[in-house]
């Protein structure tokens, strides 16, 4: 088994987090309590923890977009990214950075999209045209 990552993050409403991660993104639910829920985030464990503060920090300019400094997400295969993009658009998701291809024709060309969960946690889903260039300079 390849290593899987674990990420814990704050949410202000567990039921809204459940609807978003399970209903919108299709994540199955693992263990849970009155203050947290584990989700299977495409084979990785993420845990939404009830918190009074889920403050979003600043942004950095990347290829003309204001990218939230604090964000998480996945690097998908190109076709899987397109499928997720279509599903999210069909569900009427509001993107903070609409689906696009950045660094076109350059090393590291990638499709990307950003959205917020109900607690304003930023998520990025991306796909590289060439997976060998994920860490290329």
Secondary structure, 3 states (H helix, E strand, C coil): CCCCCEEEEEECCHHHHHHHHHHHCCCEEEEECCCEEEEEECCEEEEEEECCCCCCCCEEEECCEEEECCEEEEECCHHHHHHHHHHHHHCCCCEEEEEEEECCCCCCCEEEEEEECCCCCEEEEEEECCHHHCCCC
